[in-house]
């Protein structure tokens, strides 16, 4: 729910939390003094409020009602009265952006339930059976084993016999729990209930952190999660005293197209606020002398190219502060933990604790989910325990 008031303007309604499902602009319902409108200013304000939470090709589902004195709005600027003109458009936009962001902040970070539901649905035996096809990893005994309940011994013996070259059937008893484990492989879960994202247990493919909670497990995309952490830290520094900088020992020269160089140099002061110190270095080149301290060892070449593309796309469409925050997002992407980097247990748990303390850590600033949570009861259903 949204409910805000400022200088005679009253905004009420409902907005959807960010999800990974697609929506379109037709699912946005805006009313001004009770009249449905399709106004570019209002749509732009909603897009600005959600810019940190949704991918650019997606739109939130909203229903907003704006009430204001009739003398502050002109409804006769469009033949079908679908558009309006406000006496103070900046005030209207500011109210919508701040009210929606406040509502999203109150909701806190959440796991991507839509992705989790799709993953669980794909693995359910009944879903695979209804499709008429066995899963790609199933042996010849799959169809029979799903036709009627059988014991572990029957399934193991049948599957073993179907593979040529194997000798005697395997032991007709499942292995005892804990066999093969070494001391220290499994840490105590005492106190894990104090952590919403649990305790890290493994890293998969040097990209995903798997943690165990009291009632399930969590899979974290380490790059997306750290990207949000760095982004929020940069925004916090920007709002307080400016982003801290670190001087490069050896300034780096980046060669770009002349138009890209002009765009970056035109925003030189704004980029300096973000901790990025650049200067012109002849036609088609820029020298980078300082980078934000939060980024650590960033890819300066890739960062400058992405920033040039970002500024070309944004143009003058966004206000200064919003433009800075969008550029912050691009810089955070280059300074975050990359997929493919191996993390130890301490680093994985530190990432989880930072996520719990970071606003909106359920999504990266490109709108992708940072983690998926699978409840234990759902996992048990997959294995027929419920």
C-alpha positions in Angstrom: 0.0 0.0 0.0 1.0 3.6 -0.8 -0.2 6.6 1.2 1.6 9.9 1.1 0.7 13.6 1.2 2.7 16.7 0.3 1.7 20.4 -0.2 -2.0 19.6 -1.1 -1.2 16.5 -3.1 -2.5 13.1 -1.8 -1.3 9.8 -3.3 -2.9 6.5 -2.4 -3.0 3.1 -4.0 -1.0 -0.2 -4.3 2.2 -1.2 -5.9 3.6 -4.7 -6.5 6.8 -5.9 -5.0 9.6 -6.6 -7.5 9.3 -10.2 -8.9 11.0 -12.0 -11.7 7.8 -12.4 -13.7 7.1 -10.2 -16.7 4.5 -7.4 -16.7 3.6 -4.7 -19.1 2.6 -1.1 -18.9 -1.0 -2.0 -19.5 -1.0 -3.3 -15.9 -0.4 0.2 -14.6 -3.6 2.0 -13.6 -3.2 5.8 -12.8 -6.0 8.1 -11.9 -5.9 11.8 -11.3 -8.8 13.2 -9.3 -10.7 10.1 -10.2 -10.1 10.3 -13.9 -8.0 7.5 -15.6 -5.0 8.9 -17.5 -2.0 7.6 -19.4 0.4 10.4 -18.7 4.1 10.2 -19.6 5.2 12.1 -16.5 3.4 9.6 -14.2 4.8 6.6 -16.0 8.3 8.1 -15.9 7.9 8.7 -12.1 7.0 5.0 -11.6 9.9 3.9 -13.7 12.2 6.1 -11.7 10.9 4.6 -8.4 11.5 1.1 -9.6 14.8 1.7 -11.5 16.8 -0.2 -8.8 14.5 -3.2 -8.7 13.4 -4.2 -12.2 15.1 -4.9 -15.5 14.4 -2.2 -18.1 12.2 -4.4 -20.3 9.8 -5.0 -17.4 7.2 -2.9 -15.7 5.7 -3.0 -12.2 2.0 -3.6 -11.5 0.6 -0.5 -9.9 -2.7 1.2 -9.1 -2.3 4.8 -7.9 -4.8 7.5 -7.2 -3.5 11.1 -7.2 -5.8 13.8 -5.7 -4.9 17.5 -5.9 -6.7 20.8 -6.2 -8.3 21.2 -9.6 -6.6 24.5 -10.2 -3.2 22.7 -10.1 -3.9 20.4 -13.0 -5.1 21.0 -16.6 -7.1 18.2 -18.0 -7.8 19.7 -21.4 -4.4 19.1 -23.1 -5.4 16.0 -25.0 -8.4 15.3 -27.2 -9.4 12.2 -25.3 -8.3 13.7 -21.9 -5.8 10.8 -21.5 -3.0 13.2 -20.6 -2.8 16.0 -18.1 -0.5 19.0 -17.4 0.5 19.8 -13.8 1.3 23.3 -12.5 4.2 21.8 -10.6 5.3 18.6 -12.3 8.5 18.3 -10.2 6.4 18.2 -7.0 4.1 15.4 -8.5 7.1 13.4 -9.7 8.9 13.7 -6.4 5.8 12.6 -4.4 5.3 9.5 -6.5 9.0 8.5 -6.5 9.5 9.0 -2.8 6.2 7.4 -1.8 6.8 4.3 -3.9 10.4 3.9 -2.7 9.3 4.3 0.9 6.7 1.5 0.4 9.3 -0.8 -1.2 11.8 -0.1 1.6 9.2 -1.0 4.2 8.7 -4.4 2.5 12.4 -5.3 2.9 14.3 -7.8 0.8 12.6 -11.0 -0.2 13.6 -14.2 -2.0 12.4 -14.7 -5.6 9.5 -17.0 -4.9 8.5 -17.1 -8.6 11.9 -18.6 -9.6 11.8 -21.0 -6.6 8.3 -22.2 -7.6 9.3 -22.8 -11.2 12.3 -24.7 -10.1 10.3 -26.9 -7.7 7.6 -27.5 -10.4 10.2 -28.6 -12.9 11.6 -31.2 -10.5 8.3 -32.7 -9.3 7.9 -36.3 -10.4 4.3 -35.8 -11.3 5.1 -32.8 -13.5 7.7 -34.9 -15.4 5.3 -37.8 -15.6 2.4 -35.7 -17.0 4.7 -34.5 -19.8 5.1 -38.1 -21.0 8.8 -37.9 -21.0 11.4 -39.3 -18.6 14.0 -36.8 -17.2 17.3 -36.9 -19.1 19.1 -38.5 -16.2 16.6 -41.3 -15.7 17.6 -44.9 -16.3 15.5 -47.6 -18.0 13.7 -48.4 -14.7 12.4 -44.9 -14.3 8.9 -45.5 -15.8 8.4 -48.7 -13.8 9.6 -47.1 -10.5 7.1 -44.3 -10.9 4.2 -46.6 -11.8 4.0 -48.1 -8.3 5.8 -47.6 -5.0 8.8 -49.9 -4.6 11.5 -50.4 -2.0 15.0 -49.1 -2.1 16.3 -52.7 -2.7 14.0 -53.2 -5.7 14.8 -49.9 -7.4 18.6 -50.3 -6.8 18.6 -53.9 -8.1 16.5 -53.1 -11.1 18.6 -50.0 -12.1 21.9 -51.9 -11.5 20.7 -54.8 -13.7 19.9 -52.5 -16.6 23.5 -51.3 -16.9 25.7 -53.7 -18.9 29.1 -54.5 -17.5 28.2 -54.3 -13.8 28.7 -57.4 -11.7 26.8 -58.1 -8.5 24.0 -55.8 -7.4 24.8 -53.1 -4.9 24.2 -53.5 -1.2 20.5 -53.7 -0.5 20.7 -51.2 2.2 21.3 -47.4 1.9 24.6 -46.2 3.2 24.6 -45.0 6.8 24.4 -41.3 7.3 27.7 -39.5 7.7 29.9 -42.2 6.0 32.8 -40.6 4.2 32.5 -37.4 6.1 35.7 -36.0 7.6 35.9 -34.1 10.9 35.2 -30.5 10.3 33.3 -31.0 7.1 30.0 -30.2 8.7 29.8 -27.3 11.2 27.3 -26.9 14.0 24.1 -25.1 13.0 23.7 -23.7 16.5 22.7 -20.1 16.2 21.8 -20.4 12.5 18.2 -19.4 13.4 19.5 -16.0 14.2 20.5 -15.5 10.6 17.7 -15.3 8.0 20.0 -16.5 5.2 21.5 -19.2 7.3 25.0 -20.6 7.3 27.1 -21.2 4.1 27.7 -24.8 3.3 29.2 -24.8 -0.2 29.9 -22.9 -3.4 28.7 -24.4 -6.7 30.5 -23.7 -10.0 32.3 -20.8 -8.4 29.2 -18.8 -8.8 26.5 -19.8 -6.4 26.6 -20.0 -2.6 24.4 -22.6 -0.9 23.5 -22.0 2.7 21.4 -24.0 5.2 18.7 -22.4 7.2 16.6 -23.8 10.0 13.7 -24.6 7.6 15.3 -25.0 4.2 18.1 -23.9 2.0 19.1 -20.7 0.1 21.0 -20.4 -3.2 22.7 -17.1 -3.7 24.1 -15.6 -6.9 27.4 -14.2 -5.4 27.9 -11.6 -8.2 24.3 -10.2 -8.1 24.2 -10.2 -4.3 27.5 -8.3 -3.9 26.6 -5.9 -6.7 23.6 -4.8 -4.6 25.8 -4.4 -1.5 28.3 -2.2 -3.3 25.6 -0.2 -5.0 23.8 0.6 -1.7 27.1 1.5 0.0 27.9 3.9 -2.9 24.5 5.5 -2.6 24.9 5.9 1.1 28.3 7.6 0.7 26.9 9.8 -2.1 24.1 11.1 0.2 26.4 11.8 3.1 29.8 13.2 2.1 30.6 11.9 -1.4 32.1 8.6 -2.5 35.6 7.9 -1.1 38.3 7.7 -3.8 41.5 5.8 -4.2 44.3 7.2 -6.3 45.6 4.9 -9.0 49.4 4.2 -8.7 49.6 4.3 -12.5 46.9 6.3 -14.2 45.2 4.2 -16.9 44.5 5.5 -20.4 41.3 4.3 -22.0 40.8 4.7 -25.8 37.2 5.4 -26.9 35.2 6.9 -29.7 35.3 10.7 -29.8 31.6 11.0 -29.1 32.0 8.7 -26.1 34.8 10.8 -24.8 32.7 13.9 -25.1 29.9 12.4 -23.2 32.1 11.3 -20.3 34.0 14.6 -20.1 30.6 16.5 -20.1 29.8 14.6 -17.0 33.2 15.0 -15.4 32.0 16.8 -12.3 29.2 14.3 -11.7 31.5 11.4 -12.1 33.9 13.0 -9.6 31.1 13.0 -7.0 31.0 9.2 -7.5 34.8 8.9 -6.9 35.8 8.6 -10.6 38.5 11.1 -11.6 38.9 11.4 -15.3 40.6 13.9 -17.7 40.8 14.2 -21.4 43.9 12.7 -23.0 43.8 13.9 -26.6 41.2 13.0 -29.2 39.6 9.6 -28.6 41.2 8.9 -25.1 40.6 9.5 -21.4 43.0 9.1 -18.6 41.6 7.7 -15.3 43.4 8.9 -12.2 41.0 8.0 -9.4 38.4 5.3 -8.8 35.8 4.7 -6.0 37.5 3.0 -3.1 34.6 0.6 -2.8 35.3 -0.9 -6.2 38.8 -2.2 -5.3 40.5 -3.6 -8.4 37.9 -2.7 -11.0 38.2 -3.3 -14.7 38.7 0.4 -15.6 38.6 -0.2 -19.4 35.3 -2.0 -19.2 33.9 0.5 -16.7 34.5 3.5 -18.9 33.0 1.9 -21.9 29.9 0.8 -20.0 29.5 4.3 -18.5 29.8 5.9 -21.9 27.0 3.6 -23.2 24.9 4.3 -20.1 25.1 8.0 -20.5 24.3 7.8 -24.2 21.1 5.9 -23.4 20.1 8.1 -20.5 20.7 11.4 -22.2 18.8 14.1 -20.3 15.8 11.9 -19.6 16.6 11.6 -15.9 17.2 14.2 -13.2 20.7 14.7 -11.9 20.3 12.6 -8.8 18.6 9.7 -10.6 21.3 9.8 -13.3 24.0 9.6 -10.6 22.3 6.6 -9.0 22.0 4.8 -12.4 25.7 5.4 -13.0 26.4 4.1 -9.5 24.7 0.8 -10.5 27.0 0.4 -13.5 30.1 1.1 -11.4 28.9 -1.3 -8.7 28.6 -4.1 -11.3 32.3 -3.7 -12.2 33.4 -3.6 -8.5 31.5 -6.6 -7.2 32.6 -10.2 -6.7 32.6 -11.8 -10.1 31.1 -15.2 -11.0 34.0 -17.6 -11.2 35.8 -16.4 -8.1 36.3 -19.1 -5.5 35.2 -18.0 -2.0 36.1 -19.6 1.3 33.7 -20.3 4.1 34.4 -17.0 5.8 33.9 -14.9 2.7 30.6 -16.8 1.9 29.2 -16.2 5.4 30.4 -12.5 5.3 28.4 -12.1 2.0 25.3 -13.6 3.6 25.6 -11.3 6.7 26.1 -8.2 4.4 23.0 -9.2 2.4 20.9 -9.3 5.6 22.0 -5.8 6.5 21.6 -4.3 3.0 18.3 -2.8 1.8 16.6 -4.4 -1.2 19.2 -7.2 -1.3 16.6 -9.6 -2.8 17.3 -8.0 -6.3 20.5 -6.7 -7.9 20.2 -3.2 -9.4 19.5 -4.8 -12.8 16.3 -6.3 -11.5 17.5 -10.0 -11.3 17.0 -12.0 -8.1 20.0 -12.4 -5.9 18.9 -15.5 -4.1 16.3 -18.2 -4.2 14.9 -19.9 -1.1 13.6 -23.5 -1.0 11.7 -24.5 2.1 12.4 -27.9 3.7 8.7 -28.9 3.4 8.8 -28.3 -0.4 12.0 -30.3 -0.7 10.5 -33.2 1.3 7.6 -33.2 -1.1 10.0 -33.8 -4.0 11.3 -36.9 -2.4 7.8 -38.2 -1.3 8.4 -37.5 2.4 5.1 -35.5 2.6 
